[in-house]
Structure formats: structure tokens, C-alpha cells
Amino acid sequence: MHFVLVHGAGHGAWCWYKIRCLMEASGYKVTCLDLKSAGVDLADRNYVSTFDEYNQPLTNFISNLPQNHKVCLVAHNASGANITDAMYRFPEKIHVAIYIAANMWKHGSPGVDVKLKQPQRDIYEFEYAFGPDQPPTSVKVNEKLRHKLLYSIESEGAGARKYLDGPGDGSVPPRVFIKTVHDQMAIPENQDAMIESWPPSNVYEVESDHSPFFSTPFALFSLLVKAAT
């Protein structure tokens, strides 16, 4: 079984190192990708102007997979949109799409009838490469709030559990959502709104902050394997 791990905003392929070690030690094949301008990719984030350009590393990887080779796509946070795009482009190459507190919208962005709550004001810092009178070209979490919002739990916590079976969507590969119940960034109310808006095949819970690959890697590893099988 081949897992492809896609990082969220503000991270890179490096963030999966604990999960990758656990998976490879258990005999799974793992690919961790840097999206355009993230991790070791040298592109300037302020000049990545389209979603397709940002998602190019994932698109190229999946399009070059051997025939009849399927992967388990795993997304965290904002990269939910990246794997949703790949799921619609290459349904025959995806075994399952797994969203870890990730943006899970059927058409890539929330519907007008779904209102999300902001976890806290002033959480973002914007950059304006083309001047302050132009739209922002990049965004990051406020450095003073980063630890609280992204990494509030220091070590492996209690376990994880499955709590819902849903109808899924027969038009695309099956989806699984992993809910991070102590998340202060992708707050649980917003995760529930996405689940309700586009019900996946299964939903699991993990007793984690926003970054279970750091705080609860063993529980997350168990859920990823369960979701894939």
C-alpha cells in the first residue's frame, strides 16, 4: 500500500517525518511531497500565482504513476483542496482520500450556505509583494500565536476512535475525515460543518491538537492504516 502525504499551509514534506518512520517500519510505501514554494522547493511563494501552479508537484506525481497503481492520498489543513483536485482529475489512481482536519469541499471551496467560524482574530500575517494596494501574495500564521494554534499538545495523547459511517460519494474515490478534537486552528465546529456539507465514507476522531503528526503520531498512524484498509 502506497501513501502519499501532502502537507498543509506553513509546512512542508518534513512535517511527516514521524509518520513516515512508523509507516516505512511497518512495510508501507510512503511519498512525502513539497508543494510549490514549500519545504525544499525553491520557488518564491509570492510569485506562485495560481492554484494549479501550487499543486503542480502533486499533479505531476500522480499523472506519472504506473498504470493500475493506486495511492492513498493524505491531506492536512489547507491541502485538502489539493487532494480534492487530484481526486477529481485522477479517480482511477486513488484508492482513498484521507483528510486530517483538512479543507474538504466538494468543489474546492465552501458553499455559500456554509459559514465557518474564525478560531481567533488576527491570526494571519500577510505579505504584499506587489505593494500594499494590491491583493496579498502570501500568508502565514502569526508567529506569536503559532505554538498555541498549531502545536498546543506536546506529546502523544490518548487514542483515537471511529464515530461515524456515512454514505460517501460514488462519483469519486472514497473519502475519510480524521477530526482533531482539541484543534484551535481548524476548530471542531468548522470540521463538523465540512463533514455535514460533504459526508465522507467514514469519520474518525483523534485526541489531538492541529498537528497530530507531531503530538499523537501513533494514534494518527493507526487511523491512517485503518482508513486505507
C-alpha atoms as an extended CHARMM CRD file, in Angstrom:
* protein
*
       229  EXT
         1         1  MET       CA              0.0000000000        0.0000000000        0.0000000000  PROA      1               0.0000000000
         2         2  HSD       CA              1.3620000000        3.3810000000       -1.0640000000  PROA      2               0.0000000000
         3         3  PHE       CA              0.6270000000        6.5220000000        0.9800000000  PROA      3               0.0000000000
         4         4  VAL       CA              1.1660000000        9.9960000000       -0.4710000000  PROA      4               0.0000000000
         5         5  LEU       CA              1.3260000000       12.6070000000        2.3050000000  PROA      5               0.0000000000
         6         6  VAL       CA              0.5670000000       16.2260000000        1.4260000000  PROA      6               0.0000000000
         7         7  HSD       CA              1.4430000000       18.9600000000        3.9280000000  PROA      7               0.0000000000
         8         8  GLY       CA             -0.7870000000       21.8620000000        4.8670000000  PROA      8               0.0000000000
         9         9  ALA       CA             -0.1540000000       25.5950000000        4.9280000000  PROA      9               0.0000000000
        10        10  GLY       CA              3.0610000000       26.6980000000        6.5930000000  PROA      10              0.0000000000
        11        11  HSD       CA              4.5790000000       23.2220000000        6.4770000000  PROA      11              0.0000000000
        12        12  GLY       CA              6.4750000000       21.0030000000        4.0500000000  PROA      12              0.0000000000
        13        13  ALA       CA              7.1910000000       17.3410000000        3.4710000000  PROA      13              0.0000000000
        14        14  TRP       CA              9.4000000000       17.4770000000        6.5750000000  PROA      14              0.0000000000
        15        15  CYS       CA              6.3960000000       17.6000000000        8.9270000000  PROA      15              0.0000000000
        16        16  TRP       CA              5.5370000000       13.9340000000        8.2520000000  PROA      16              0.0000000000
        17        17  TYR       CA              8.8400000000       12.5040000000        9.4910000000  PROA      17              0.0000000000
        18        18  LYS       CA              7.3400000000       10.6570000000       12.4860000000  PROA      18              0.0000000000
        19        19  ILE       CA              4.5060000000        9.1770000000       10.4350000000  PROA      19              0.0000000000
        20        20  ARG       CA              6.8600000000        8.2450000000        7.6110000000  PROA      20              0.0000000000
        21        21  CYS       CA              9.1520000000        6.3840000000       10.0140000000  PROA      21              0.0000000000
        22        22  LEU       CA              6.2230000000        4.4680000000       11.5270000000  PROA      22              0.0000000000
        23        23  MET       CA              4.7930000000        3.5640000000        8.1190000000  PROA      23              0.0000000000
        24        24  GLU       CA              8.0380000000        2.5100000000        6.4900000000  PROA      24              0.0000000000
        25        25  ALA       CA              8.9740000000        0.4470000000        9.5410000000  PROA      25              0.0000000000
        26        26  SER       CA              5.6640000000       -1.3640000000        9.0870000000  PROA      26              0.0000000000
        27        27  GLY       CA              6.3090000000       -2.0870000000        5.4190000000  PROA      27              0.0000000000
        28        28  TYR       CA              4.2540000000        0.6260000000        3.7210000000  PROA      28              0.0000000000
        29        29  LYS       CA              5.4950000000        2.7080000000        0.8270000000  PROA      29              0.0000000000
        30        30  VAL       CA              5.4430000000        6.4410000000        1.5870000000  PROA      30              0.0000000000
        31        31  THR       CA              5.9020000000        9.5520000000       -0.5440000000  PROA      31              0.0000000000
        32        32  CYS       CA              6.0240000000       12.9880000000        1.1000000000  PROA      32              0.0000000000
        33        33  LEU       CA              5.6710000000       15.8670000000       -1.3410000000  PROA      33              0.0000000000
        34        34  ASP       CA              6.6130000000       19.5270000000       -1.1420000000  PROA      34              0.0000000000
        35        35  LEU       CA              4.0170000000       21.6640000000       -2.8790000000  PROA      35              0.0000000000
        36        36  LYS       CA              5.2750000000       24.5660000000       -4.9790000000  PROA      36              0.0000000000
        37        37  SER       CA              7.3010000000       27.0580000000       -2.8660000000  PROA      37              0.0000000000
        38        38  ALA       CA              7.0900000000       24.8570000000        0.2730000000  PROA      38              0.0000000000
        39        39  GLY       CA              9.7740000000       22.8790000000        2.0780000000  PROA      39              0.0000000000
        40        40  VAL       CA             12.8760000000       22.4980000000       -0.0900000000  PROA      40              0.0000000000
        41        41  ASP       CA             11.1370000000       23.7590000000       -3.2420000000  PROA      41              0.0000000000
        42        42  LEU       CA             12.9860000000       26.9410000000       -4.2060000000  PROA      42              0.0000000000
        43        43  ALA       CA             10.0960000000       28.7780000000       -5.8780000000  PROA      43              0.0000000000
        44        44  ASP       CA              9.2550000000       32.1520000000       -4.3140000000  PROA      44              0.0000000000
        45        45  ARG       CA              5.8310000000       31.8110000000       -2.6830000000  PROA      45              0.0000000000
        46        46  ASN       CA              4.9780000000       35.4020000000       -3.5730000000  PROA      46              0.0000000000
        47        47  TYR       CA              5.1440000000       34.5570000000       -7.2730000000  PROA      47              0.0000000000
        48        48  VAL       CA              3.1290000000       31.3370000000       -7.2430000000  PROA      48              0.0000000000
        49        49  SER       CA              0.0160000000       32.9460000000       -8.6520000000  PROA      49              0.0000000000
        50        50  THR       CA             -2.3800000000       30.0770000000       -9.4060000000  PROA      50              0.0000000000
        51        51  PHE       CA             -3.6650000000       27.0160000000       -7.5990000000  PROA      51              0.0000000000
        52        52  ASP       CA             -2.6390000000       24.7620000000      -10.4990000000  PROA      52              0.0000000000
        53        53  GLU       CA              0.9360000000       26.0070000000      -10.2010000000  PROA      53              0.0000000000
        54        54  TYR       CA              0.9420000000       25.4760000000       -6.4370000000  PROA      54              0.0000000000
        55        55  ASN       CA             -0.4450000000       21.9570000000       -6.8660000000  PROA      55              0.0000000000
        56        56  GLN       CA              1.8560000000       21.0300000000       -9.7560000000  PROA      56              0.0000000000
        57        57  PRO       CA              4.1260000000       18.7010000000       -7.7150000000  PROA      57              0.0000000000
        58        58  LEU       CA              1.1530000000       16.5630000000       -6.6880000000  PROA      58              0.0000000000
        59        59  THR       CA             -0.4360000000       16.6470000000      -10.1460000000  PROA      59              0.0000000000
        60        60  ASN       CA              2.8330000000       15.6300000000      -11.8100000000  PROA      60              0.0000000000
        61        61  PHE       CA              3.4470000000       12.8410000000       -9.3320000000  PROA      61              0.0000000000
        62        62  ILE       CA              0.0370000000       11.2340000000       -9.7500000000  PROA      62              0.0000000000
        63        63  SER       CA             -0.0420000000       11.6350000000      -13.5310000000  PROA      63              0.0000000000
        64        64  ASN       CA              3.2800000000        9.7490000000      -13.7270000000  PROA      64              0.0000000000
        65        65  LEU       CA              2.1820000000        6.7820000000      -11.6200000000  PROA      65              0.0000000000
        66        66  PRO       CA              2.3180000000        3.4220000000      -13.4000000000  PROA      66              0.0000000000
        67        67  GLN       CA             -0.9030000000        2.1030000000      -14.8690000000  PROA      67              0.0000000000
        68        68  ASN       CA             -3.1120000000        0.3040000000      -12.3190000000  PROA      68              0.0000000000
        69        69  HSD       CA             -1.0900000000        1.7460000000       -9.4250000000  PROA      69              0.0000000000
        70        70  LYS       CA             -3.3310000000        3.3460000000       -6.8040000000  PROA      70              0.0000000000
        71        71  VAL       CA             -2.3080000000        5.5120000000       -3.8540000000  PROA      71              0.0000000000
        72        72  CYS       CA             -3.8250000000        6.6010000000       -0.5600000000  PROA      72              0.0000000000
        73        73  LEU       CA             -3.8180000000       10.4060000000       -0.6110000000  PROA      73              0.0000000000
        74        74  VAL       CA             -3.4620000000       12.0820000000        2.7970000000  PROA      74              0.0000000000
        75        75  ALA       CA             -4.0190000000       15.8180000000        3.3550000000  PROA      75              0.0000000000
        76        76  HSD       CA             -3.5820000000       18.1210000000        6.3220000000  PROA      76              0.0000000000
        77        77  ASN       CA             -5.2110000000       21.5210000000        6.7230000000  PROA      77              0.0000000000
        78        78  ALA       CA             -5.2880000000       23.5900000000        3.5150000000  PROA      78              0.0000000000
        79        79  SER       CA             -4.0100000000       20.7370000000        1.3300000000  PROA      79              0.0000000000
        80        80  GLY       CA             -7.4800000000       19.2170000000        1.4500000000  PROA      80              0.0000000000
        81        81  ALA       CA             -8.1480000000       21.3270000000       -1.6450000000  PROA      81              0.0000000000
        82        82  ASN       CA             -5.0650000000       19.8340000000       -3.2970000000  PROA      82              0.0000000000
        83        83  ILE       CA             -6.1140000000       16.2250000000       -2.8750000000  PROA      83              0.0000000000
        84        84  THR       CA             -9.7290000000       17.0250000000       -3.8140000000  PROA      84              0.0000000000
        85        85  ASP       CA             -8.4460000000       18.4240000000       -7.0940000000  PROA      85              0.0000000000
        86        86  ALA       CA             -6.3240000000       15.3150000000       -7.6460000000  PROA      86              0.0000000000
        87        87  MET       CA             -9.2390000000       13.0610000000       -6.7380000000  PROA      87              0.0000000000
        88        88  TYR       CA            -11.3970000000       14.5340000000       -9.4980000000  PROA      88              0.0000000000
        89        89  ARG       CA             -8.5500000000       14.5750000000      -12.0370000000  PROA      89              0.0000000000
        90        90  PHE       CA             -7.2880000000       11.0370000000      -11.3980000000  PROA      90              0.0000000000
        91        91  PRO       CA            -10.0510000000        8.9650000000       -9.7500000000  PROA      91              0.0000000000
        92        92  GLU       CA             -8.6810000000        5.7510000000      -11.2290000000  PROA      92              0.0000000000
        93        93  LYS       CA             -5.3290000000        6.2640000000       -9.4580000000  PROA      93              0.0000000000
        94        94  ILE       CA             -6.6270000000        6.9480000000       -5.9380000000  PROA      94              0.0000000000
        95        95  HSD       CA             -7.6120000000        4.2150000000       -3.5140000000  PROA      95              0.0000000000
        96        96  VAL       CA             -8.8590000000        6.5850000000       -0.8130000000  PROA      96              0.0000000000
        97        97  ALA       CA             -8.5320000000       10.2730000000        0.0970000000  PROA      97              0.0000000000
        98        98  ILE       CA             -7.9060000000       10.9680000000        3.7870000000  PROA      98              0.0000000000
        99        99  TYR       CA             -8.4580000000       14.4490000000        5.2400000000  PROA      99              0.0000000000
       100       100  ILE       CA             -6.7410000000       15.2710000000        8.5550000000  PROA      100             0.0000000000
       101       101  ALA       CA             -8.5510000000       18.3830000000        9.8360000000  PROA      101             0.0000000000
       102       102  ALA       CA             -8.2870000000       19.3750000000        6.1930000000  PROA      102             0.0000000000
       103       103  ASN       CA            -10.3890000000       21.5500000000        3.8990000000  PROA      103             0.0000000000
       104       104  MET       CA            -12.9450000000       19.1300000000        2.4930000000  PROA      104             0.0000000000
       105       105  TRP       CA            -15.1660000000       20.9300000000       -0.0010000000  PROA      105             0.0000000000
       106       106  LYS       CA            -16.7810000000       19.1420000000       -2.9160000000  PROA      106             0.0000000000
       107       107  HSD       CA            -15.8580000000       21.8600000000       -5.3970000000  PROA      107             0.0000000000
       108       108  GLY       CA            -12.6560000000       23.0370000000       -3.7360000000  PROA      108             0.0000000000
       109       109  SER       CA            -14.1750000000       25.8870000000       -1.7130000000  PROA      109             0.0000000000
       110       110  PRO       CA            -17.0330000000       26.2130000000        0.7950000000  PROA      110             0.0000000000
       111       111  GLY       CA            -20.5830000000       26.6590000000       -0.4110000000  PROA      111             0.0000000000
       112       112  VAL       CA            -22.2950000000       29.9610000000        0.2370000000  PROA      112             0.0000000000
       113       113  ASP       CA            -24.6040000000       28.2540000000        2.7320000000  PROA      113             0.0000000000
       114       114  VAL       CA            -21.7430000000       27.0300000000        4.9430000000  PROA      114             0.0000000000
       115       115  LYS       CA            -20.4290000000       29.5780000000        7.4060000000  PROA      115             0.0000000000
       116       116  LEU       CA            -17.1140000000       28.9180000000        9.1370000000  PROA      116             0.0000000000
       117       117  LYS       CA            -16.0650000000       30.4330000000       12.4310000000  PROA      117             0.0000000000
       118       118  GLN       CA            -12.6850000000       32.0780000000       12.8050000000  PROA      118             0.0000000000
       119       119  PRO       CA            -10.8070000000       30.4790000000       15.7070000000  PROA      119             0.0000000000
       120       120  GLN       CA             -9.2450000000       33.7880000000       16.7200000000  PROA      120             0.0000000000
       121       121  ARG       CA             -8.8160000000       37.2850000000       15.3220000000  PROA      121             0.0000000000
       122       122  ASP       CA             -5.5350000000       38.4920000000       13.8670000000  PROA      122             0.0000000000
       123       123  ILE       CA             -4.1490000000       35.0080000000       13.4060000000  PROA      123             0.0000000000
       124       124  TYR       CA             -2.6730000000       35.6900000000        9.9640000000  PROA      124             0.0000000000
       125       125  GLU       CA              0.2060000000       37.8010000000        8.6960000000  PROA      125             0.0000000000
       126       126  PHE       CA              0.0560000000       38.7840000000        5.0180000000  PROA      126             0.0000000000
       127       127  GLU       CA              2.8050000000       39.6910000000        2.5430000000  PROA      127             0.0000000000
       128       128  TYR       CA              2.2640000000       42.1180000000       -0.3440000000  PROA      128             0.0000000000
       129       129  ALA       CA              4.9810000000       41.5130000000       -2.9390000000  PROA      129             0.0000000000
       130       130  PHE       CA              3.3570000000       43.9130000000       -5.4270000000  PROA      130             0.0000000000
       131       131  GLY       CA              2.5720000000       46.6760000000       -2.9550000000  PROA      131             0.0000000000
       132       132  PRO       CA              0.1030000000       47.2980000000       -0.1090000000  PROA      132             0.0000000000
       133       133  ASP       CA             -2.6000000000       48.4470000000       -2.5320000000  PROA      133             0.0000000000
       134       134  GLN       CA             -2.5740000000       45.0500000000       -4.2800000000  PROA      134             0.0000000000
       135       135  PRO       CA             -4.0040000000       41.7200000000       -3.0610000000  PROA      135             0.0000000000
       136       136  PRO       CA             -1.7840000000       39.7640000000       -0.6460000000  PROA      136             0.0000000000
       137       137  THR       CA              0.6240000000       37.3210000000       -2.2640000000  PROA      137             0.0000000000
       138       138  SER       CA              1.2480000000       35.0310000000        0.7230000000  PROA      138             0.0000000000
       139       139  VAL       CA              0.0360000000       34.4160000000        4.2350000000  PROA      139             0.0000000000
       140       140  LYS       CA              1.3510000000       32.7910000000        7.3970000000  PROA      140             0.0000000000
       141       141  VAL       CA              0.1320000000       32.2350000000       10.9270000000  PROA      141             0.0000000000
       142       142  ASN       CA              1.0720000000       34.9980000000       13.3550000000  PROA      142             0.0000000000
       143       143  GLU       CA              4.3470000000       33.9540000000       14.9730000000  PROA      143             0.0000000000
       144       144  LYS       CA              3.1190000000       34.8690000000       18.4690000000  PROA      144             0.0000000000
       145       145  LEU       CA              0.0930000000       32.5810000000       18.0850000000  PROA      145             0.0000000000
       146       146  ARG       CA              1.7130000000       29.7700000000       16.1050000000  PROA      146             0.0000000000
       147       147  HSD       CA              2.5460000000       27.4720000000       19.0110000000  PROA      147             0.0000000000
       148       148  LYS       CA             -0.8710000000       27.8670000000       20.6140000000  PROA      148             0.0000000000
       149       149  LEU       CA             -2.8310000000       27.2740000000       17.4120000000  PROA      149             0.0000000000
       150       150  LEU       CA             -0.7290000000       24.6130000000       15.7030000000  PROA      150             0.0000000000
       151       151  TYR       CA              1.2040000000       22.7240000000       18.3680000000  PROA      151             0.0000000000
       152       152  SER       CA             -0.6040000000       23.0580000000       21.6850000000  PROA      152             0.0000000000
       153       153  ILE       CA             -0.2060000000       19.4100000000       22.7470000000  PROA      153             0.0000000000
       154       154  GLU       CA              3.3830000000       18.4280000000       23.4210000000  PROA      154             0.0000000000
       155       155  SER       CA              3.3810000000       14.6300000000       23.2580000000  PROA      155             0.0000000000
       156       156  GLU       CA              1.4570000000       11.5130000000       22.3400000000  PROA      156             0.0000000000
       157       157  GLY       CA             -2.0010000000       11.6100000000       23.9130000000  PROA      157             0.0000000000
       158       158  ALA       CA             -4.9240000000        9.2600000000       24.2860000000  PROA      158             0.0000000000
       159       159  GLY       CA             -6.1500000000        7.1260000000       21.4400000000  PROA      159             0.0000000000
       160       160  ALA       CA             -8.4670000000        7.5600000000       18.5310000000  PROA      160             0.0000000000
       161       161  ARG       CA            -11.8680000000        6.2040000000       17.6670000000  PROA      161             0.0000000000
       162       162  LYS       CA            -14.2410000000        5.8380000000       14.7730000000  PROA      162             0.0000000000
       163       163  TYR       CA            -17.5610000000        7.5590000000       15.3290000000  PROA      163             0.0000000000
       164       164  LEU       CA            -19.4750000000        7.7900000000       12.0600000000  PROA      164             0.0000000000
       165       165  ASP       CA            -20.2220000000        5.8580000000        8.9010000000  PROA      165             0.0000000000
       166       166  GLY       CA            -21.5840000000        8.0000000000        6.0930000000  PROA      166             0.0000000000
       167       167  PRO       CA            -22.8830000000        7.4570000000        2.5890000000  PROA      167             0.0000000000
       168       168  GLY       CA            -19.7880000000        8.7340000000        0.8050000000  PROA      168             0.0000000000
       169       169  ASP       CA            -19.9140000000        9.8310000000       -2.8220000000  PROA      169             0.0000000000
       170       170  GLY       CA            -19.9120000000        7.1880000000       -5.5120000000  PROA      170             0.0000000000
       171       171  SER       CA            -18.6850000000        9.5820000000       -8.2130000000  PROA      171             0.0000000000
       172       172  VAL       CA            -15.1700000000        9.8670000000       -6.7680000000  PROA      172             0.0000000000
       173       173  PRO       CA            -12.8570000000        7.6370000000       -4.6960000000  PROA      173             0.0000000000
       174       174  PRO       CA            -13.9450000000        7.0920000000       -1.0880000000  PROA      174             0.0000000000
       175       175  ARG       CA            -13.0350000000        9.7560000000        1.4610000000  PROA      175             0.0000000000
       176       176  VAL       CA            -12.2310000000        9.5420000000        5.1600000000  PROA      176             0.0000000000
       177       177  PHE       CA            -12.1090000000       12.5000000000        7.5390000000  PROA      177             0.0000000000
       178       178  ILE       CA             -9.9460000000       12.4780000000       10.6990000000  PROA      178             0.0000000000
       179       179  LYS       CA            -11.2230000000       15.0300000000       13.1840000000  PROA      179             0.0000000000
       180       180  THR       CA             -8.7460000000       16.6210000000       15.6090000000  PROA      180             0.0000000000
       181       181  VAL       CA            -10.8880000000       17.2220000000       18.6700000000  PROA      181             0.0000000000
       182       182  HSD       CA             -8.6040000000       19.6820000000       20.5290000000  PROA      182             0.0000000000
       183       183  ASP       CA             -7.8120000000       21.7560000000       17.4590000000  PROA      183             0.0000000000
       184       184  GLN       CA             -7.5790000000       25.5190000000       17.9860000000  PROA      184             0.0000000000
       185       185  MET       CA             -6.8480000000       26.2960000000       14.3360000000  PROA      185             0.0000000000
       186       186  ALA       CA             -9.2940000000       24.1320000000       12.3870000000  PROA      186             0.0000000000
       187       187  ILE       CA            -11.7880000000       24.3320000000       15.2210000000  PROA      187             0.0000000000
       188       188  PRO       CA            -14.0990000000       21.3020000000       15.6660000000  PROA      188             0.0000000000
       189       189  GLU       CA            -17.2090000000       23.2860000000       14.6940000000  PROA      189             0.0000000000
       190       190  ASN       CA            -15.6920000000       24.0340000000       11.2910000000  PROA      190             0.0000000000
       191       191  GLN       CA            -14.6260000000       20.4290000000       10.8140000000  PROA      191             0.0000000000
       192       192  ASP       CA            -18.1880000000       19.3230000000       11.5950000000  PROA      192             0.0000000000
       193       193  ALA       CA            -19.5420000000       21.8220000000        9.0520000000  PROA      193             0.0000000000
       194       194  MET       CA            -17.3830000000       20.3080000000        6.3080000000  PROA      194             0.0000000000
       195       195  ILE       CA            -18.3620000000       16.7730000000        7.2910000000  PROA      195             0.0000000000
       196       196  GLU       CA            -22.0360000000       17.6930000000        7.1820000000  PROA      196             0.0000000000
       197       197  SER       CA            -21.6820000000       19.5650000000        3.8920000000  PROA      197             0.0000000000
       198       198  TRP       CA            -19.9960000000       16.6860000000        2.0470000000  PROA      198             0.0000000000
       199       199  PRO       CA            -20.3290000000       13.4800000000        4.1250000000  PROA      199             0.0000000000
       200       200  PRO       CA            -17.3690000000       11.1280000000        3.7370000000  PROA      200             0.0000000000
       201       201  SER       CA            -17.4790000000        7.3410000000        3.9120000000  PROA      201             0.0000000000
       202       202  ASN       CA            -16.0250000000        7.3500000000        7.4200000000  PROA      202             0.0000000000
       203       203  VAL       CA            -15.1110000000        9.8310000000       10.1380000000  PROA      203             0.0000000000
       204       204  TYR       CA            -12.5820000000        9.1850000000       12.8940000000  PROA      204             0.0000000000
       205       205  GLU       CA            -11.5860000000       11.2480000000       15.9110000000  PROA      205             0.0000000000
       206       206  VAL       CA             -8.1160000000       11.6890000000       17.3480000000  PROA      206             0.0000000000
       207       207  GLU       CA             -7.4010000000       13.3500000000       20.7060000000  PROA      207             0.0000000000
       208       208  SER       CA             -5.0280000000       15.8330000000       19.1750000000  PROA      208             0.0000000000
       209       209  ASP       CA             -4.2510000000       19.4710000000       18.5070000000  PROA      209             0.0000000000
       210       210  HSD       CA             -3.9950000000       20.7580000000       14.9290000000  PROA      210             0.0000000000
       211       211  SER       CA             -0.8230000000       18.7580000000       14.2250000000  PROA      211             0.0000000000
       212       212  PRO       CA             -1.3620000000       15.0870000000       15.1540000000  PROA      212             0.0000000000
       213       213  PHE       CA              1.7020000000       14.0650000000       13.1110000000  PROA      213             0.0000000000
       214       214  PHE       CA              3.7040000000       15.6900000000       15.9260000000  PROA      214             0.0000000000
       215       215  SER       CA              1.5220000000       15.3650000000       19.0340000000  PROA      215             0.0000000000
       216       216  THR       CA             -0.1730000000       11.9680000000       18.5140000000  PROA      216             0.0000000000
       217       217  PRO       CA              1.7820000000       10.1510000000       15.7790000000  PROA      217             0.0000000000
       218       218  PHE       CA              0.9740000000        6.6170000000       16.9460000000  PROA      218             0.0000000000
       219       219  ALA       CA             -2.7670000000        7.2770000000       17.0880000000  PROA      219             0.0000000000
       220       220  LEU       CA             -2.6560000000        9.0080000000       13.7040000000  PROA      220             0.0000000000
       221       221  PHE       CA             -0.6500000000        6.1770000000       12.1540000000  PROA      221             0.0000000000
       222       222  SER       CA             -3.2320000000        3.6720000000       13.3850000000  PROA      222             0.0000000000
       223       223  LEU       CA             -6.0890000000        5.6810000000       11.8790000000  PROA      223             0.0000000000
       224       224  LEU       CA             -4.3480000000        6.1410000000        8.5290000000  PROA      224             0.0000000000
       225       225  VAL       CA             -3.8530000000        2.4130000000        8.1950000000  PROA      225             0.0000000000
       226       226  LYS       CA             -7.4360000000        1.7420000000        9.2800000000  PROA      226             0.0000000000
       227       227  ALA       CA             -8.7770000000        4.3030000000        6.8230000000  PROA      227             0.0000000000
       228       228  ALA       CA             -6.7800000000        2.8030000000        3.9750000000  PROA      228             0.0000000000
       229       229  THR       CA             -7.8510000000       -0.7770000000        4.6520000000  PROA      229             0.0000000000
